[in-house]
């Protein structure tokens, strides 16, 4: 199993983030915005229960009966729901956080 520390340092961000934290990101128009992380979800059916803990996306593994880090090959299926300062919602990939 890959350690959470290794996963966190391989990301572009250099801090830990959780639901409710403020983050900066670029929207689809390349505008730099600030918003609050409202939710984390996945496009994959097998990742039904996903959570964000200290910058690491975790899913509940029915096989192991615990939360484990999302596999590197599937990280692009994870997205965040962000409520920006204009009270609008943006949906961004996890790696789009600055």
N, C-alpha and C positions, 0 to 999 in steps of 0.2 A: 504494500500500500504506500502511496506517495504521501509524504508528510504535508500538513497544511502550511507549514512555513515555506517549503519549497514552492508550493503552488502560489502563495501570496507574492513571493519575490520574483516569480516569472511573469507576473502581470505588469501592465504598463503603470498602474497606480502604485504609489509607495506608502499607502496608508490602509488601514482596515476600514471597511464600510459595512454597514448593517442597514436593515429596514429603518426608515426614519431619519437617516443621515442626509445632509445636504451634499450634493456633488455638482461638478461642472462637466459639461458635455457639449458636443456639437450636434445640432439637429440636422434634418435632411437638407436644409438650405445652407448649411455650413455656418449658422449663427451660433456663437458661443453662449450657452444658457446655464443658469443655475437652477437646480430643483431638488426636491426631496424624494428619496426612494420610497415608493409606496408599496411595491410588490415585486416579486421575482417569479417568473414562470418559465416553462419550457414548451417547445413545439413537439417534443417527443412524448408519445403516450406512456412509455415506460418511466418517465420522470413526472409522475402525477403530483407528488408531494416534494416541492423544492423549497429550500430556505437559504438565506444568506447569513453567514456567520463570519465576522471579522475578515470580509473580503473574499471568502471562499464560498462558492456555490455548492450546496450539498443536496443530494436527493435521498429519499428513503428507499433503501434496498430491501425488497421483500425477501430476497434470498438470505441476506445477512441479518435482517431484522434490526437495522440501525441506519443512521444517516452516514453516507459516504460521499467523498468529493465527486463531482461530475467528471467524467472521463475527458481527457484533453481533446480527443477526436470529436466530442459532442458539445464542446463549450460554445460553439456558434449557434446552438439551438436554445441557449439560455438568453432571456431578455428581461430587462427591468422596466417597470412602469414608473415613470417619473412625473411628479406634479411640479410644473415649472412656476416661476414667479408671476406668470400671467394667468394662473389657475387653469392652465391647459395641461393635458396629459400627453407625454411623449413616450414612445416605446423604443428603447435602444438596446443594442447588444451589450452584454456585460463588459466587453473590451473597449467600448466606446466612451467609457468614463475617463475623464482626464485626470 
